[in-house]
Amino acid sequence: QIHRSDPATPWVPIGLSDSVKITYIDDKLNLNEGLFYYYVVAKQTFDPNSSTFSDAESQSNSIELYQPPIVYTPNAFSANGDGLNDEFKWLPVFVKDFNIQIFNRWGQMVFETQNKNEPWDGKVKGEDVSADVYFYVMRYTGWEGSDKSQSGNFTILR
């Protein structure tokens, strides 16, 4: 039996293996975390044909696995109140610390947050900004201590 934990989740069994299947793909990771711990519990039961030891259990050492951080960003959003793509939302995966600054074409900062899950609604002081091209500078860290940055532009459509 394979067990996993991360900084936000206690140890849980996530899968079973047998003597034939020696690989396991963990595809249900918590994307807000980037550090995962694993251990394996091996069990053997009594074999009456060979009279081998019954109900033996052994636990492996735990290992740490770091996933590299990445942030996906869109290149446009509509901000027109129709309920579809009304916010500039980035998708942080395995990101620990985060900061984004958004600037208009004249270099004035119009938005900043350190909350990786807080999108921008295309407003400054409650007023809609104009449909235009905006620029962002993003800095974030991974759980393994890496410092990353990315920048780019996107268009607000109204």
N, C-alpha and C positions, 0 to 999 in steps of 0.2 A: 504494500500500500504506500502511495506517495503522498506526502504532506507538504503544504505550503503555508507561509506566513509573509506578511509585509508590514511596514510600520503602522498601517491603519487596521490590519486584520489579524486576529489570533490564528494559531495553527488550525488548519482544517485539512481533512483528507480530500485529495482532489482526483485520485485515480488509482486503478489497480493494474498490476502487471502480472505476468506469469513467467514460467521458465522458458517459454517460446518467445513471448513479446518482451524485448529488452529495451524498447524505446517508448517514450511518452512525450506528447506534444501538449504543452500547457498554453492553451489559446483563450483562456478566460481571465486574463490579468487585469488588475485594477490599474487603469491608465493614469490615475492621479498619483500613483506611486512609481518608483523606478528601482526599488531595491526589494528583492525577493529572497526568501530563505526556503530551503527544501531539505527534507530528510526522507529516508525510505525505511519502512518496517518490513522485514522479511519473516515469513512464518513457514514452518514445516510441520505437517501432521504425521501421525503414525501410519506407517506402511506395513500392513500385516504380512505381506509376502516376504519382506526383507527384515522385519523386526527392527526397523530403524527407530531412532529416538522420536518421541511424539511431542507435539505441541511446542516445539522450540520457536523462540522469537528473538530476533536481533534487530537493533536499530542502528542505522548508519550515523555518521557524523553529519551535522548540518552544513550546508554550503550556502554561500551568498552569491546572488546573481544580480548584476546591475544591467539595466536596459539603458541604452543611450537616449537622451532627450531629443525631441523634435517638436516643432510647432508648425502646423499647416495654417496658411492664411489665404483668404479669398482675394480676388483681384477687383471685386466690385460688390456693392450692396445697394438696395433700392431706397431704403428709408422713406417710403411713401405712405406708410400706415396701412398697407393692405394685408399685413400679417405674414408676408413672405419675404424673407431676406431683409428685414427692416433694421437689422443691427450688423455692425462689423464684428463678426465672431471668429476668433481664431480657435484652433483645436490643439491644446497642449497635451502631449503624450509623454509620460515619464518625466515631467518637469517638476522640479522642487521649488525653486525661487524664481520670481518672474517680475518683469517691468516692461511696460510698453508706453511709448510717447508717440502721439500723432500730431502732425504739423500740417498747416495749410500751405499753399504754394508760396506764401511770403515768409515762411519760416516761423510763423507764430504757432506755439503749442496750443492745440485745441482740446487735447484729452491726454490724461495719464492715469495709469493704475498699476498697482502691484498685485492685484487679484487676477490670477490666471483665468478665472471663470467669469469675469465681469466684461461683457461686450460694450462697445460704444454705440450709442443710438443715433449718432449724427447730429447731436445738439451741443451747443455751447451756451451755458447759463439759461437753459430751457428753450432756446431759439434754434430752429433748424439752420444748419450751415448750408451754403449754396452747393448745388450739384457741381462737382469739380473733381480734380485729382488731388489726393492727399497722400502724405508720406508717413511712414512709421519707422521707428527704431525700437527694436525689441532686444532685451537682454534676459537671459535665463540660465539657470544652472541645472545640472543633472544630479542625481543622487550619489554619483560617484565623485562629485566635486568639480566636474567640468564647467567652464564658463563658456557660454555660447552667445552669439549675437546674430541678428539678421535685420535687414532693412529692406524696404520696398515701397511700392505705391499701390494705391487702389483708387477706384472711381466711385463716387456717390452718384447714383442715378435717382432722379425724382420724377 
